Amino acid sequence: MKILAIETSCDETAIAVVEADGDPSKGLGAGEQNAHFKVLGNALLSQAELHARYGGVFPALAKREHAKNLVPILEAALEEAELLHEDTQAIPEETRAAIAKLLEREPGLEEQFFEFVSECEPPAIDVIAVTAGPGLEPALWVGINFAKALALLWEKPLVAVNHMEGHILAALARQEAPSTKHEEPNKSQSEKLEIKNVHMPVLALLISGGHTELVLMKEWLQYQLIGATRDDAVGEAFDKVARMLELPYPGGPEISRLAEQVRANQAEQVRAAYDQTAGFGSGNTPPDLRLPRPMINENSCDFSFAGLKTAVLYLLKNKTDISAGEKQHLAREFEDAVAEVLWKKTARALKETGAQTLCIGGGVSANTHIRRVFTEKIKNEYPDVTLRIPSAALTTDNAVMIALAGFYRALRGEYVQPSDELKANGNLSLASK
C-alpha cells in the first residue's frame, strides 16, 4: 500500500509518500504489529524562522504559508518517490467546480493546485492520509481541504489521522536499514522502518508544545489516558522560559544548548556530587537559582508546568541583572526540573499499569537530556521494559508519522469521502480517562 500523507497541524508543511505492508492474515492487532515501511519521498518545510518574531506560532501566518507551500512540497515528495510524470490532464468542469469550492478559503492555493495537477499524471498511490487534529485549526483546514481536493481529483480513498497517534507510531517504529540517499536537511534519516515485536501494554509519554500526557495502549490502537498536564504543556513552558531569558525561538533547543554547556564545563569532582545522568536535585546550582519540582510527590500521573514557569518569572524579577553564567545555570536547573518531573510521573505510571514498552514521542522528545535521563533510568530501574524513542527526524511534526497512522487506519477500512463532513479539530483527543 502506497500512502500519500499530509501534515499541516502547526508550522511545518510536510508531505511524504510511504510504501507499507503488514500481515493482515494474522488479524487486526497481531498482524498490524508486524509492519514494514519504506519512505519513498519525504519533503518538509519549517516556518520556525518566520514565527520567531512573534515568540511562537502565529496561526494566520501558518495558514498562509501552508497554502503557499503545499503544492511545491507535494511536487518535491512525488519527484523523490519517482511518481511524478508529466502529462496534460483534462479536469471535468464538475470536478473543477467542487475543488474550487474546497480551496476557496485558501488564498493562492487554488491557482497553484490546478496549474500543477493539469500537467501531471495521477500518481500511483493507494490512499491519502491527512492530519485532522489536534493542532491549530486554521492550519489543519488547509491540509484537510488540500487532501480532499486530491482525493476527489485522483479518485483515491482518504483517511483522517490523529496527530498524536502518529507520534506514538513514529516512536514505536525502528530503523530497518540505514539510508545513504537522504543527506539534505529535513529529509528522512531512514528509508526503511518497521513496527514489530511490540510488547504490550505500551505506555506513551507524549511531550510537545501543545501536549504533555501519558497514554496507555493495552490493545493495539486502543488508548486510555493515564495522566496529562493540568496547565501548560512542557514544550510551551520551554518556550516561555526561553523568552524570559531572552533566548531565540524556538526556545527548547536554546535552553538545552545552555544547559549542556554547564554540564560539559563541570569539573570531575562536581560531577561526582551532581548526578547529571539522572538530572535529580539541584546539585551545585546556586541556591538563588534553584527551582521547584511541581506535583512531583502528588499521588497522580498528572503534570503541572505553570508553577515552574512562574517560579522562573519571579526569580528573574528578584534579580536585577543576570549574568551569562547564571543564565546557563538557570537553563540547566529548569531542564533538570522538567526531566525529573517527567521521569517521576512516568515511573509512577509504569508501576500502576505494568507496561512492558515505554515510548516517548513529540517534539520535546528530541531533548538530549530528557533522552539521556530516560535511557539511564529504564536501564537501571526498569530493565524489563523496552524503551523506544524516535530518531531526531521523526520527533518533530512530519508526514512520515502521518503515513504510518494512515496505513493502520486504511488497513481497518476507516475511510472518509471527500464530500463527508471531515472537519479540523484543534482539540481532537486520542484517549480519555
Buried (B, 14 or more C-beta within 10 A) or exposed (E): BBBBBBBBBBBBBBBBBBBBEBBEEEEBEEBBBBBBBBBBBBBBBBBBEBBEEEBBBBBEBBBBBBBBBBBBBBBBBBBBBEBBEEEEEEEEEEEBEBBEEBBEBBEEBBEBBBEBBBEBBBBEBBBBBBBBBBBBBBBBBBBBBBBBBBBBBBEBBBBBBBBBBBBBBBBBBBBBEEBEEBEEEBBBBBBBBBBBEBEBBBBBBBBBBBBBBBBBBEEBBEBBBBBBBBBBBBBBBBBBBBBBBEBEBBBBBBBBEBBBBBBEEBEEEBBEEBBBBBBBBBBBBEEEBBBEBBBBEEEEBBBBBBBBBBBBEEBBEEEEEBEEEBBBBBBBBBBBBBBBBBBBBBBBBBEBBEBBBBBBBBBBBBBBBBBBBBEBBBEEEBEEBBBBBBBEBBBBBBBBBBBBBBBBBBBEEEBBEBEEEBEBBBEBBBBEE
